[in-house]
Amino acid sequence: MTLEGREAAGPPRATLLPTANGSGPSQELEGHWPEIPERSPCVAGVIPVIYYSILLGLGLPVNLLTTVALTRLATRTRKPSYYYLLALTASDIVTQVVIVFVGFLLQGAVLARQVPQAVVRSANILEFAANHASVWIAVLLTVDRYSALCHPLRHRAASSPGRTRRAIATVLGAALLTGIPFYWWLDVWRDADPPSMLDEVLKWAHCLTVYFIPCGVFLVTNSAIVCRLRRKSQSGLRPRVGKSIAILLGVTTLFALLWAPRIFVMLYHLYVAPVHRDWRVHLALDVANMAAMLNTAVNFGLYCFVSKTFRATIREVVHDAHLPCTLGSRPEGPVVDPALKPPGLPKGAER
């Protein structure tokens, strides 16, 4: 996800809404489309602003609550899966702040896209880095659960909290490095030059890095996990599907479904019909961006649905947060019971 959703609808003074954008078609296909002087209208209207405001207002507090709960679970159990889920939630928080708040709402709606191009391009680095981190931490979780189920002895010997934290730190560093080339992500609503080979390479690099390669890993490892569980069932053993496996299958499936429209529309925009010449592609990219951003807020519901331990930890966190407020509202000084208790029976009288 990039800040391309902020630039699309007409001149900056005509509308303040963040809408979809991307680069134009390749030069080979430029002649197949008639020259249209006006850009495609933003038919989504104010819906994106309302949607992203609700998504940020609900999703950010929920992700912060999830972070506290997963921190407690990771500290108590020291299981690698909780560390990976904690890192995944932190990446979702960064994505919501950088893309939804700073990108779509602040720069797009509040500042009306009157932002220097260098600032926009610099923000692209953080946006792509956040996306890459979120996706590839999910890949780490997938590989870890595959190893735990299919190679339990090797996983038990090699797994440790320190190694898990080093793996997460490596992915975060690599995500930041891979986000740097996207500083040159071409924005045709600002750049007058036609799309170049570099722009096409960056588009494909984005699709491969955040969707095609991770989904290939998800497909292979999840298929191996399902086949392993099926073989156990056929051999007469009752397969036990752990909560971490169920969460893994849910997280990867939701990601594949919610990100598929954006990848399809981006490639369609690149090779078939550009956004700024076809209002239908413009609308499709708006909807695809909103669906992709929904992926940052749905994991909390999945965790609550699957794991009783997570639900109990959430109740504990909420109770602990509510308790200081309750204690702070009590009057100072000794507490006197307003009701007089009847005198009790002497000791041993009930016998």
Solvent accessible surface area in square Angstrom, and as a share of the most:
residue,aa,sasa,rsa
1,M,0,0.00
2,T,1,0.01
3,L,4,0.02
4,E,7,0.03
5,G,1,0.01
6,R,1,0.00
7,E,11,0.05
8,A,0,0.00
9,A,6,0.04
10,G,16,0.16
11,P,83,0.52
12,P,58,0.36
13,R,229,0.84
14,A,74,0.58
15,T,30,0.17
16,L,95,0.47
17,L,32,0.16
18,P,2,0.01
19,T,1,0.01
20,A,0,0.00
21,N,1,0.00
22,G,3,0.03
23,S,0,0.00
24,G,2,0.02
25,P,4,0.02
26,S,15,0.10
27,Q,112,0.50
28,E,138,0.62
29,L,48,0.24
30,E,59,0.26
31,G,76,0.73
32,H,135,0.60
33,W,75,0.26
34,P,91,0.57
35,E,131,0.59
36,I,82,0.41
37,P,133,0.84
38,E,133,0.60
39,R,97,0.35
40,S,7,0.05
41,P,82,0.52
42,C,28,0.17
43,V,70,0.40
44,A,9,0.07
45,G,26,0.25
46,V,82,0.47
47,I,105,0.53
48,P,3,0.02
49,V,31,0.18
50,I,91,0.46
51,Y,59,0.22
52,Y,4,0.02
53,S,51,0.33
54,I,99,0.50
55,L,13,0.06
56,L,26,0.13
57,G,47,0.45
58,L,121,0.60
59,G,2,0.02
60,L,45,0.23
61,P,72,0.45
62,V,41,0.23
63,N,6,0.03
64,L,92,0.46
65,L,47,0.23
66,T,2,0.01
67,T,34,0.20
68,V,66,0.38
69,A,0,0.00
70,L,1,0.01
71,T,61,0.35
72,R,65,0.24
73,L,4,0.02
74,A,3,0.02
75,T,97,0.56
76,R,135,0.49
77,T,58,0.34
78,R,138,0.50
79,K,107,0.45
80,P,16,0.10
81,S,7,0.05
82,Y,37,0.14
83,Y,28,0.10
84,Y,15,0.06
85,L,6,0.03
86,L,39,0.19
87,A,14,0.11
88,L,8,0.04
89,T,5,0.03
90,A,45,0.35
91,S,7,0.04
92,D,5,0.02
93,I,28,0.14
94,V,71,0.41
95,T,3,0.02
96,Q,0,0.00
97,V,57,0.33
98,V,19,0.11
99,I,0,0.00
100,V,0,0.00
101,F,88,0.37
102,V,42,0.24
103,G,0,0.00
104,F,3,0.01
105,L,21,0.10
106,L,59,0.30
107,Q,10,0.04
108,G,0,0.00
109,A,20,0.15
110,V,105,0.60
111,L,83,0.42
112,A,17,0.13
113,R,10,0.04
114,Q,116,0.51
115,V,14,0.08
116,P,86,0.54
117,Q,63,0.28
118,A,59,0.46
119,V,73,0.42
120,V,9,0.05
121,R,37,0.14
122,S,55,0.36
123,A,13,0.10
124,N,7,0.03
125,I,35,0.18
126,L,94,0.47
127,E,0,0.00
128,F,0,0.00
129,A,9,0.07
130,A,6,0.05
131,N,4,0.02
132,H,4,0.02
133,A,7,0.05
134,S,13,0.08
135,V,7,0.04
136,W,72,0.25
137,I,1,0.00
138,A,8,0.06
139,V,11,0.06
140,L,40,0.20
141,L,3,0.02
142,T,0,0.00
143,V,71,0.41
144,D,16,0.08
145,R,30,0.11
146,Y,63,0.24
147,S,26,0.17
148,A,25,0.19
149,L,29,0.14
150,C,19,0.12
151,H,67,0.30
152,P,52,0.33
153,L,142,0.71
154,R,164,0.60
155,H,30,0.13
156,R,179,0.65
157,A,92,0.72
158,A,41,0.32
159,S,38,0.25
160,S,46,0.29
161,P,20,0.13
162,G,23,0.22
163,R,126,0.46
164,T,6,0.03
165,R,122,0.44
166,R,150,0.55
167,A,30,0.23
168,I,18,0.09
169,A,61,0.47
170,T,95,0.55
171,V,23,0.14
172,L,80,0.40
173,G,35,0.34
174,A,49,0.38
175,A,5,0.04
176,L,90,0.45
177,L,121,0.60
178,T,61,0.35
179,G,0,0.00
180,I,78,0.40
181,P,60,0.38
182,F,7,0.03
183,Y,62,0.24
184,W,135,0.47
185,W,7,0.02
186,L,21,0.10
187,D,18,0.09
188,V,31,0.18
189,W,23,0.08
190,R,77,0.28
191,D,23,0.12
192,A,108,0.84
193,D,103,0.53
194,P,84,0.53
195,P,15,0.10
196,S,56,0.36
197,M,137,0.61
198,L,93,0.46
199,D,2,0.01
200,E,39,0.18
201,V,81,0.46
202,L,8,0.04
203,K,1,0.00
204,W,91,0.32
205,A,35,0.27
206,H,0,0.00
207,C,0,0.00
208,L,75,0.37
209,T,33,0.19
210,V,0,0.00
211,Y,29,0.11
212,F,83,0.34
213,I,86,0.43
214,P,0,0.00
215,C,26,0.16
216,G,33,0.31
217,V,41,0.24
218,F,8,0.03
219,L,126,0.63
220,V,106,0.61
221,T,15,0.08
222,N,22,0.11
223,S,48,0.31
224,A,33,0.25
225,I,0,0.00
226,V,56,0.32
227,C,59,0.35
228,R,64,0.24
229,L,19,0.10
230,R,142,0.52
231,R,138,0.50
232,K,66,0.28
233,S,59,0.38
234,Q,139,0.62
235,S,81,0.52
236,G,67,0.64
237,L,117,0.58
238,R,228,0.83
239,P,41,0.26
240,R,199,0.73
241,V,80,0.46
242,G,15,0.15
243,K,94,0.40
244,S,29,0.19
245,I,11,0.06
246,A,32,0.25
247,I,11,0.06
248,L,0,0.00
249,L,52,0.26
250,G,17,0.16
251,V,7,0.04
252,T,4,0.02
253,T,72,0.42
254,L,54,0.27
255,F,11,0.05
256,A,31,0.24
257,L,119,0.59
258,L,31,0.15
259,W,8,0.03
260,A,38,0.29
261,P,55,0.34
262,R,0,0.00
263,I,5,0.02
264,F,138,0.58
265,V,13,0.07
266,M,4,0.02
267,L,35,0.17
268,Y,82,0.31
269,H,2,0.01
270,L,2,0.01
271,Y,70,0.27
272,V,61,0.35
273,A,1,0.01
274,P,0,0.00
275,V,1,0.00
276,H,42,0.19
277,R,36,0.13
278,D,21,0.11
279,W,118,0.41
280,R,153,0.56
281,V,9,0.05
282,H,0,0.00
283,L,58,0.29
284,A,41,0.32
285,L,2,0.01
286,D,6,0.03
287,V,79,0.45
288,A,2,0.01
289,N,1,0.01
290,M,20,0.09
291,A,24,0.19
292,A,0,0.00
293,M,1,0.00
294,L,66,0.33
295,N,17,0.09
296,T,7,0.04
297,A,23,0.18
298,V,38,0.22
299,N,11,0.06
300,F,43,0.18
301,G,41,0.39
302,L,28,0.14
303,Y,2,0.01
304,C,27,0.16
305,F,166,0.69
306,V,35,0.20
307,S,6,0.04
308,K,148,0.63
309,T,54,0.31
310,F,5,0.02
311,R,76,0.28
312,A,46,0.36
313,T,4,0.02
314,I,18,0.09
315,R,154,0.56
316,E,62,0.28
317,V,13,0.07
318,V,80,0.46
319,H,108,0.48
320,D,54,0.28
321,A,66,0.51
322,H,116,0.52
323,L,75,0.37
324,P,82,0.51
325,C,91,0.54
326,T,46,0.27
327,L,92,0.46
328,G,66,0.64
329,S,89,0.58
330,R,144,0.53
331,P,114,0.72
332,E,174,0.78
333,G,52,0.50
334,P,130,0.82
335,V,130,0.75
336,V,121,0.69
337,D,81,0.42
338,P,130,0.82
339,A,67,0.52
340,L,173,0.86
341,K,166,0.70
342,P,113,0.71
343,P,130,0.81
344,G,70,0.67
345,L,139,0.69
346,P,97,0.61
347,K,207,0.88
348,G,37,0.36
349,A,54,0.42
350,E,131,0.59
351,R,245,0.89
